[in-house]
């Protein structure tokens, strides 16, 4: 069975692993970064018979669940859990840096056999601030434009 390695978080963000990580991508203004992490088993990694299934559960699934419980107790996994009805995880993870996120994900024993997607999350306050600035710009532009009905 061929096991396909998935890209690291640095590769996901198109950062060369040997290059220093740009500070703007590495940390958000000193705030803790949150990411939605979705992991689903790759078709090639799915156990083909009961014996493989038992080995998979014993050597990969159970240790991953225990590690996730530990990360949850440490406050690194702040929401989410196993996806019902499939072999997968959906997690909201908090880290200080992308390097820490990458290390956290690769510490999960099941990680090499999973298709992993990482979605950076912003805060509600940051999004509201961005929308407020856009609305303000729009109002300023509208005030500078002569009214076409006058």
C-alpha positions as CSV (number, residue, x, y, z in Angstrom):
1,X,0.0,0.0,0.0
2,X,1.4,3.4,-1.0
3,X,1.1,6.1,1.5
4,X,1.0,9.6,0.1
5,X,2.5,12.3,2.2
6,X,0.5,15.5,2.3
7,X,1.9,19.0,2.2
8,X,3.0,20.7,5.4
9,X,1.3,23.9,6.6
10,X,4.3,25.9,5.2
11,X,3.8,24.2,1.8
12,X,0.0,24.9,2.0
13,X,0.8,28.5,2.4
14,X,3.3,28.3,-0.5
15,X,6.3,29.0,1.7
16,X,9.5,27.2,0.9
17,X,10.4,25.1,4.0
18,X,14.0,26.3,3.8
19,X,13.2,30.0,3.6
20,X,12.5,32.0,6.7
21,X,8.7,32.3,7.3
22,X,7.5,35.9,6.7
23,X,6.5,37.4,10.0
24,X,3.2,38.7,8.5
25,X,2.2,35.1,7.7
26,X,3.7,33.6,10.8
27,X,1.7,35.6,13.4
28,X,-1.3,37.9,13.4
29,X,-0.2,41.1,15.3
30,X,0.8,39.1,18.3
31,X,-2.6,37.5,18.5
32,X,-3.2,33.7,18.8
33,X,-4.1,32.4,15.3
34,X,-7.1,30.1,14.8
35,X,-7.4,27.6,12.0
36,X,-10.1,25.3,10.9
37,X,-8.5,21.9,10.2
38,X,-10.3,19.2,8.4
39,X,-8.7,15.8,8.1
40,X,-10.3,12.9,6.1
41,X,-8.7,9.5,5.4
42,X,-7.3,9.1,1.9
43,X,-8.9,6.3,-0.2
44,X,-5.5,4.5,-0.4
45,X,-5.1,4.5,3.4
46,X,-8.5,2.9,4.1
47,X,-8.1,-0.6,5.7
48,X,-8.9,-3.4,3.2
49,X,-9.9,-6.1,5.7
50,X,-10.6,-6.6,9.4
51,X,-7.0,-7.3,10.4
52,X,-5.8,-4.1,8.7
53,X,-8.8,-2.3,10.3
54,X,-7.8,-3.5,13.8
55,X,-4.2,-2.5,13.2
56,X,-5.3,0.9,11.9
57,X,-7.5,1.5,14.9
58,X,-4.9,0.3,17.4
59,X,-1.8,2.0,15.9
60,X,-3.2,5.2,14.4
61,X,-6.8,6.1,15.4
62,X,-6.7,5.4,19.1
63,X,-3.3,7.2,19.7
64,X,-4.6,10.1,17.6
65,X,-7.7,10.4,19.7
66,X,-5.7,10.4,22.9
67,X,-3.3,13.1,21.5
68,X,-6.3,15.2,20.5
69,X,-7.7,14.9,24.0
70,X,-4.3,16.1,25.3
71,X,-4.2,19.0,22.9
72,X,-7.8,19.9,23.9
73,X,-6.8,19.9,27.6
74,X,-3.8,22.1,26.7
75,X,-6.2,24.6,25.0
76,X,-4.7,24.0,21.5
77,X,-7.8,22.4,20.1
78,X,-10.6,24.7,21.1
79,X,-13.5,23.1,19.2
80,X,-14.5,20.2,17.0
81,X,-13.8,16.5,17.1
82,X,-14.2,13.3,15.1
83,X,-16.6,13.6,12.2
84,X,-19.6,11.3,12.6
85,X,-19.9,8.4,10.2
86,X,-16.5,8.7,8.6
87,X,-12.8,8.5,9.5
88,X,-12.0,12.1,9.9
89,X,-11.5,15.1,12.2
90,X,-12.8,18.7,12.1
91,X,-11.0,20.9,14.5
92,X,-10.5,24.5,15.4
93,X,-6.9,24.9,16.5
94,X,-5.2,27.8,18.2
95,X,-1.5,28.4,17.8
96,X,1.0,31.3,18.1
97,X,2.7,30.5,14.8
98,X,2.3,28.5,11.6
99,X,5.3,26.4,12.6
100,X,3.5,25.5,15.8
101,X,0.4,24.5,13.8
102,X,2.5,22.3,11.5
103,X,4.2,20.6,14.4
104,X,0.8,20.1,16.1
105,X,-0.8,18.5,13.0
106,X,2.2,16.3,12.2
107,X,2.2,15.1,15.9
108,X,-1.1,13.3,15.2
109,X,-0.1,9.7,14.4
110,X,-2.8,9.4,11.7
111,X,-1.7,12.6,9.8
112,X,0.3,10.9,7.0
113,X,-2.8,8.9,5.9
114,X,-5.1,11.9,5.9
115,X,-6.1,14.5,3.4
116,X,-5.7,17.7,5.4
117,X,-7.1,21.1,4.7
118,X,-6.2,24.1,6.8
119,X,-8.4,27.3,6.6
120,X,-7.1,30.4,8.5
121,X,-9.8,32.1,10.5
122,X,-10.1,35.8,11.4
123,X,-11.9,37.1,14.4
124,X,-15.3,38.7,14.3
125,X,-13.8,42.0,15.6
126,X,-11.2,42.0,12.8
127,X,-13.8,41.3,10.1
128,X,-16.2,44.0,11.5
129,X,-13.3,46.5,11.5
130,X,-12.5,45.6,7.8
131,X,-16.2,46.0,6.8
132,X,-16.5,49.2,8.8
133,X,-13.4,50.7,7.0
134,X,-14.9,49.6,3.6
135,X,-18.2,51.2,4.4
136,X,-16.5,54.4,5.5
137,X,-14.5,54.6,2.3
138,X,-17.7,54.1,0.3
139,X,-19.4,56.9,2.2
140,X,-16.4,59.2,1.6
141,X,-16.3,58.4,-2.1
142,X,-20.0,59.0,-2.4
143,X,-19.7,62.4,-0.7
144,X,-17.0,63.4,-3.2
145,X,-19.1,62.3,-6.2
146,X,-21.5,65.0,-7.5
147,X,-25.1,63.9,-7.2
148,X,-26.2,63.0,-10.7
149,X,-29.8,63.9,-9.9
150,X,-29.1,67.6,-8.9
